[in-house]
Amino acid sequence: MMSVRYVQRTAHKVIECNNTRKFSSLVDCGNFGFGKYLMRAFSSNGYSDPALHVESLRGLLSDGGKVITDITAIGAYNLDWMRQYKGSSEVLIQPRSTYEVSKILEYCNLNRLPIVPQSGNTGLVGGSIPISNEIILSMAKLDDVISFDSTNGILTCESGCILQDLDEYLSQYLYMMPYDIGAKGSCMIGGNVSTNAGGQHFYRFGSMHANILGMEVVLADGTVLDLLNRNRKDNTGYDLKHLFIGAEGTLGVITKINISCPRRPRAQNVALLGCDNYDAVQNILLLAKEELGEILSAFELMDQTVLNAVGRNIDIPVKFRDGQSFPFTILVETQGSNHEHDSRKIEELLEKGMESGDIVDGVLAQDRKQIGHM
């Protein structure tokens, strides 16, 4: 009978796992192919056909979990968002708890079954797509918000929660997620952490390493690491969670997360600015740091090639003389607590930038609808 082993980070030490001999199942959602390279090396030694283990895998799940073998239903999981990479997996598992993830990984490890963990599958480089018929371990059903500490702004949730759903959940407490990316409507927080996703608020709130306080991770042999620390100021021992942020699933499967969330701003401004050259972009960045200071939340650069491509589908508010996009376009966002104060500061930025000639043209959003559009 299989048992689940927990390794818990204490105030003074990490209780070491005494069994590191079986990592042959080698979890993988590596965007840059590291895990897949190892998977190919492992496959040369031979591994079991997942189709032969379907009933055993079903027996590891509760009523909430699923093992799917219908090729049509698995189709979307075998194909990346860009439709450039296609796998041939015949088995998809959707566990409902950390315990089930642990039992699945332990079983697959013992029976030499390769696995590809998958979150929202919104990546653009095919990292979450199987290279052959590996088992796809979908985290979609681990989607519970466990708790939110509204005093300290700490959210505890499962890794399958959709980023936008979390942000909407936090809005009732006047908090927000520190990340905002284009795929927020379908990407999952566990995949964001595993790929160290940045987003447009990186300048203000930093990377995943700056905001993730703790996590729960299942290693390839089924060992559960309890690193769910909610202490912001913790200088004790090794900070193991940083090994898994950006590891892209090669070291383990993240199942729960503690994340520090900022207050939702009372005032927000967004401007789209056009520049003739890259030197002007750098000058505007320095000017934004000087004029906007603590309220500067985003400074995103887009070149002409990118915006011309985007412009085929949506209208770009700032255009160059010939109707094309500017050589360089900047999106500047501020977040603060006083709308009048913040508006005055960003208007001063625009005035000084235009006087210097670094800003050729620009548009300042006038309401929430225009902010959302930009």
C-alpha positions as CSV (number, residue, x, y, z in Angstrom):
1,M,0.0,0.0,0.0
2,M,1.4,3.4,-1.0
3,S,1.8,6.1,1.6
4,V,2.3,9.8,1.1
5,R,5.4,11.3,2.8
6,Y,5.5,15.0,3.8
7,V,8.7,17.0,4.2
8,Q,8.0,20.2,6.2
9,R,10.2,23.2,6.4
10,T,10.5,24.2,10.1
11,A,11.8,27.3,11.7
12,H,15.3,25.8,12.1
13,K,15.8,23.0,9.6
14,V,14.4,21.1,6.6
15,I,13.7,17.5,7.4
16,E,15.5,15.8,4.5
17,C,13.8,13.3,2.3
18,N,15.6,10.0,2.9
19,N,14.7,8.5,-0.5
20,T,15.9,10.3,-3.5
21,R,16.6,7.2,-5.6
22,K,13.5,7.2,-7.8
23,F,13.1,10.3,-10.0
24,S,12.8,8.3,-13.2
25,S,9.3,9.6,-14.0
26,L,10.9,13.0,-14.5
27,V,8.1,15.6,-14.4
28,D,8.3,18.1,-17.2
29,C,6.7,21.4,-18.3
30,G,10.0,23.0,-19.3
31,N,9.4,25.8,-21.8
32,F,13.0,25.6,-23.0
33,G,13.1,21.9,-23.5
34,F,15.4,21.0,-20.6
35,G,12.9,18.5,-19.1
36,K,12.2,17.1,-22.6
37,Y,15.9,16.6,-23.3
38,L,16.0,14.5,-20.1
39,M,12.8,12.7,-21.1
40,R,14.4,11.7,-24.4
41,A,17.5,10.4,-22.6
42,F,15.2,8.5,-20.2
43,S,13.1,7.1,-23.0
44,S,16.1,5.4,-24.5
45,N,16.1,3.1,-21.5
46,G,12.4,2.2,-22.2
47,Y,9.3,3.1,-20.2
48,S,5.9,1.6,-19.8
49,D,3.0,2.3,-22.1
50,P,0.6,4.6,-20.1
51,A,-2.5,2.9,-21.8
52,L,-1.7,-0.3,-19.9
53,H,-2.1,1.5,-16.5
54,V,-5.3,3.4,-17.0
55,E,-7.4,1.3,-14.6
56,S,-4.7,1.4,-11.9
57,L,-4.5,5.2,-12.3
58,R,-8.3,5.5,-12.0
59,G,-8.1,3.7,-8.7
60,L,-5.9,6.4,-7.3
61,L,-8.5,9.1,-7.8
62,S,-11.6,10.1,-5.8
63,D,-14.9,10.9,-7.5
64,G,-13.7,14.4,-8.2
65,G,-10.7,13.3,-10.2
66,K,-10.7,12.1,-13.8
67,V,-8.6,9.8,-16.1
68,I,-9.5,10.7,-19.7
69,T,-8.6,8.5,-22.6
70,D,-10.9,9.8,-25.3
71,I,-8.6,11.1,-28.0
72,T,-11.0,13.9,-29.1
73,A,-11.3,15.2,-25.5
74,I,-7.5,15.1,-25.1
75,G,-6.9,16.9,-28.4
76,A,-6.7,20.4,-26.9
77,Y,-4.2,19.3,-24.3
78,N,-2.0,17.8,-27.0
79,L,-1.8,21.1,-29.0
80,D,-0.1,24.3,-27.9
81,W,-1.7,27.8,-28.2
82,M,0.3,28.7,-31.3
83,R,-0.6,25.4,-32.9
84,Q,3.1,24.7,-33.7
85,Y,3.6,21.7,-31.4
86,K,1.4,18.6,-31.2
87,G,1.8,15.7,-28.8
88,S,0.2,12.2,-29.0
89,S,-0.7,11.6,-25.4
90,E,-3.5,9.0,-25.0
91,V,-4.0,9.5,-21.2
92,L,-5.0,12.7,-19.4
93,I,-5.2,12.8,-15.6
94,Q,-7.0,15.5,-13.6
95,P,-6.4,15.0,-9.9
96,R,-8.5,16.9,-7.3
97,S,-6.0,17.2,-4.4
98,T,-2.4,17.2,-3.4
99,Y,-2.8,13.7,-2.1
100,E,-4.0,12.4,-5.5
101,V,-1.1,14.2,-7.2
102,S,1.3,12.5,-4.8
103,K,-0.2,9.1,-5.4
104,I,-0.1,9.5,-9.1
105,L,3.5,10.6,-9.2
106,E,4.5,7.8,-6.9
107,Y,2.8,5.3,-9.0
108,C,4.2,6.6,-12.3
109,N,7.7,6.7,-10.7
110,L,7.5,3.1,-9.6
111,N,6.2,2.0,-13.0
112,R,8.4,4.1,-15.2
113,L,5.6,6.2,-16.7
114,P,6.6,9.6,-18.1
115,I,4.5,12.7,-17.2
116,V,4.0,16.2,-18.5
117,P,2.4,18.5,-16.0
118,Q,0.1,21.1,-17.6
119,S,-1.6,24.2,-16.3
120,G,-3.5,26.6,-18.6
121,N,-1.4,25.6,-21.7
122,T,-1.1,29.3,-22.7
123,G,2.7,29.2,-23.2
124,L,4.0,30.2,-26.6
125,V,7.0,27.8,-26.9
126,G,5.3,24.4,-26.5
127,G,6.8,23.6,-23.1
128,S,3.6,22.0,-21.7
129,I,3.0,19.7,-24.7
130,P,4.1,16.1,-24.6
131,I,6.8,15.0,-27.1
132,S,5.2,11.6,-27.6
133,N,2.6,9.7,-25.5
134,E,3.5,10.8,-22.0
135,I,0.7,11.1,-19.5
136,I,-0.6,14.7,-19.3
137,L,-1.1,15.7,-15.6
138,S,-3.6,18.6,-15.8
139,M,-3.9,20.8,-12.7
140,A,-7.3,22.3,-13.8
141,K,-9.3,20.7,-11.0
142,L,-7.0,22.1,-8.2
143,D,-8.8,25.4,-8.3
144,D,-9.9,26.2,-4.8
145,V,-9.1,29.5,-3.0
146,I,-8.1,28.3,0.5
147,S,-7.9,31.5,2.4
148,F,-7.2,35.2,2.2
149,D,-5.7,37.3,5.0
150,S,-7.1,40.7,4.3
151,T,-5.0,42.3,7.0
152,N,-1.7,41.2,5.6
153,G,-2.8,40.7,2.0
154,I,-1.7,37.1,1.8
155,L,-3.7,34.7,-0.6
156,T,-3.5,30.9,-0.2
157,C,-4.8,29.0,-3.2
158,E,-4.4,25.9,-5.2
159,S,-2.2,25.9,-8.3
160,G,-5.0,25.4,-10.9
161,C,-6.8,28.7,-10.1
162,I,-7.2,31.1,-13.1
163,L,-5.2,34.3,-12.7
164,Q,-8.1,36.6,-13.6
165,D,-10.5,34.7,-11.3
166,L,-8.0,35.3,-8.4
167,D,-7.9,39.0,-9.3
168,E,-11.6,39.3,-9.3
169,Y,-11.9,37.4,-6.0
170,L,-9.4,39.8,-4.4
171,S,-11.3,42.9,-5.7
172,Q,-14.0,42.4,-3.0
173,Y,-11.3,43.0,-0.4
174,L,-9.8,45.9,-2.4
175,Y,-6.7,43.9,-3.2
176,M,-5.2,42.8,-6.6
177,M,-2.9,40.2,-8.0
178,P,0.7,41.5,-8.5
179,Y,0.7,40.1,-12.1
180,D,-1.2,41.1,-15.1
181,I,-0.5,39.2,-18.4
182,G,-2.3,38.8,-21.7
183,A,-3.4,35.2,-21.0
184,K,-4.9,36.0,-17.5
185,G,-8.3,34.8,-18.5
186,S,-7.1,31.2,-19.0
187,C,-3.6,30.8,-17.5
188,M,-3.3,29.2,-14.1
189,I,-1.3,30.6,-11.2
190,G,0.7,27.3,-10.8
191,G,1.9,27.6,-14.4
192,N,2.7,31.3,-13.8
193,V,4.9,30.4,-10.9
194,S,6.6,27.4,-12.6
195,T,7.6,29.6,-15.6
196,N,8.4,32.7,-13.5
197,A,5.9,34.8,-15.5
198,G,6.5,38.6,-15.4
199,G,3.7,40.7,-16.9
200,Q,3.3,44.4,-17.2
201,H,3.4,45.2,-13.5
202,F,6.9,43.7,-13.2
203,Y,8.4,47.2,-12.7
204,R,6.2,48.0,-9.7
205,F,5.8,44.6,-7.9
206,G,8.8,42.6,-9.2
207,S,9.0,38.9,-10.2
208,M,7.4,35.8,-8.8
209,H,10.5,35.5,-6.6
210,A,9.5,38.8,-4.9
211,N,5.8,37.9,-4.2
212,I,5.6,34.1,-3.6
213,L,5.8,33.6,0.2
214,G,5.4,29.8,0.2
215,M,4.2,26.8,-1.7
216,E,3.4,23.1,-1.5
217,V,5.2,20.9,-4.1
218,V,5.0,17.2,-5.0
219,L,8.3,15.7,-6.1
220,A,8.6,13.1,-8.8
221,D,8.6,10.2,-6.3
222,G,5.5,11.4,-4.6
223,T,7.1,13.2,-1.7
224,V,5.2,16.3,-0.6
225,L,7.2,19.3,0.4
226,D,5.2,21.6,2.7
227,L,6.8,25.0,2.1
228,L,3.6,27.0,2.8
229,N,5.2,29.8,4.7
230,R,3.1,33.0,5.3
231,N,5.9,34.9,7.1
232,R,7.0,37.8,5.0
233,K,10.2,38.4,6.9
234,D,11.7,34.9,7.2
235,N,15.5,34.6,7.3
236,T,15.7,31.1,8.6
237,G,17.5,28.3,6.7
238,Y,17.3,27.5,3.0
239,D,14.5,29.2,1.1
240,L,13.6,26.1,-1.0
241,K,10.6,27.6,-2.8
242,H,12.9,29.6,-5.1
243,L,14.2,26.4,-6.6
244,F,10.7,25.7,-8.0
245,I,9.9,29.2,-9.2
246,G,10.9,29.2,-12.9
247,A,11.9,25.5,-12.8
248,E,9.1,24.7,-15.3
249,G,8.1,21.5,-13.6
250,T,11.4,19.8,-13.9
251,L,11.8,19.5,-10.1
252,G,8.3,19.0,-9.0
253,V,4.6,19.8,-9.3
254,I,3.3,22.9,-7.5
255,T,-0.1,22.2,-5.8
256,K,-0.6,25.2,-3.4
257,I,0.7,28.7,-3.2
258,N,1.0,31.6,-0.7
259,I,1.2,34.9,-2.5
260,S,1.6,38.5,-1.3
261,C,-1.0,40.7,-2.9
262,P,-0.9,44.6,-3.1
263,R,-3.8,46.9,-2.4
264,R,-6.0,47.8,-5.4
265,P,-5.2,51.4,-6.4
266,R,-7.8,54.1,-6.0
267,A,-6.3,56.0,-9.0
268,Q,-5.0,54.7,-12.3
269,N,-3.7,56.4,-15.4
270,V,-2.5,54.9,-18.7
271,A,-0.7,56.7,-21.5
272,L,0.5,55.5,-24.9
273,L,3.5,57.4,-26.3
274,G,5.1,57.4,-29.7
275,C,8.9,57.8,-30.1
276,D,11.1,58.1,-33.2
277,N,14.2,56.3,-31.8
278,Y,15.5,54.1,-29.0
279,D,17.5,56.9,-27.4
280,A,14.2,58.8,-26.9
281,V,12.7,55.7,-25.2
282,Q,15.6,55.6,-22.7
283,N,15.2,59.3,-22.0
284,I,11.5,58.9,-21.3
285,L,12.2,56.0,-18.9
286,L,14.6,58.2,-16.9
287,L,12.0,61.1,-17.0
288,A,9.2,58.7,-15.9
289,K,11.3,57.6,-12.9
290,E,12.0,61.2,-12.0
291,E,8.5,62.6,-12.5
292,L,6.3,59.7,-11.5
293,G,8.4,58.1,-8.8
294,E,6.5,55.8,-6.5
295,I,3.3,55.7,-8.6
296,L,5.0,54.3,-11.8
297,S,3.6,50.8,-12.1
298,A,4.3,49.9,-15.8
299,F,6.7,50.9,-18.5
300,E,6.3,48.6,-21.5
301,L,8.1,49.0,-24.9
302,M,6.6,47.8,-28.2
303,D,8.4,48.2,-31.5
304,Q,6.9,49.0,-34.9
305,T,6.9,45.4,-36.1
306,V,4.9,44.2,-33.1
307,L,2.3,47.0,-33.2
308,N,1.8,46.7,-37.0
309,A,1.0,43.0,-36.4
310,V,-1.4,43.9,-33.6
311,G,-2.9,46.7,-35.6
312,R,-4.3,44.2,-38.1
313,N,-6.8,43.1,-35.5
314,I,-7.4,46.1,-33.2
315,D,-7.0,49.9,-33.6
316,I,-3.8,51.5,-32.3
317,P,-4.5,54.9,-30.7
318,V,-1.2,56.4,-31.6
319,K,0.0,56.3,-35.3
320,F,2.9,57.7,-37.2
321,R,2.7,60.2,-40.0
322,D,2.2,57.6,-42.8
323,G,-0.5,55.7,-40.8
324,Q,2.0,53.1,-39.6
325,S,2.9,52.6,-36.0
326,F,5.8,54.6,-34.5
327,P,9.2,53.0,-34.5
328,F,8.8,52.6,-30.8
329,T,5.7,52.9,-28.7
330,I,5.6,53.0,-24.9
331,L,2.8,52.1,-22.5
332,V,3.1,54.0,-19.2
333,E,0.8,53.2,-16.3
334,T,0.5,54.8,-12.8
335,Q,-1.2,53.4,-9.8
336,G,-1.8,55.5,-6.7
337,S,-4.3,56.8,-4.1
338,N,-5.0,60.3,-5.3
339,H,-6.4,60.7,-8.8
340,E,-5.9,64.5,-9.1
341,H,-2.3,64.2,-7.8
342,D,-1.4,61.3,-10.1
343,S,-3.1,62.9,-13.2
344,R,-1.1,66.1,-12.7
345,K,2.2,64.1,-12.5
346,I,1.6,62.1,-15.7
347,E,0.5,65.2,-17.6
348,E,3.8,66.9,-16.5
349,L,5.6,63.8,-17.9
350,L,3.9,64.2,-21.2
351,E,4.6,68.0,-21.4
352,K,8.3,67.6,-20.6
353,G,8.7,64.7,-23.0
354,M,7.1,66.6,-25.9
355,E,9.1,69.8,-25.1
356,S,12.3,67.7,-25.4
357,G,11.1,66.1,-28.6
358,D,11.5,62.6,-27.1
359,I,7.7,62.1,-27.3
360,V,6.4,62.8,-30.8
361,D,2.7,62.0,-30.0
362,G,0.8,60.5,-27.2
363,V,-2.7,59.6,-25.9
364,L,-3.8,59.7,-22.2
365,A,-6.7,57.5,-21.3
366,Q,-9.7,59.5,-20.0
367,D,-11.8,56.8,-18.4
368,R,-11.8,53.1,-17.3
369,K,-12.9,51.9,-20.8
370,Q,-10.0,53.6,-22.5
371,I,-7.6,52.3,-19.9
372,G,-8.8,48.7,-20.5
373,H,-8.5,49.2,-24.3
374,M,-4.9,50.4,-24.0
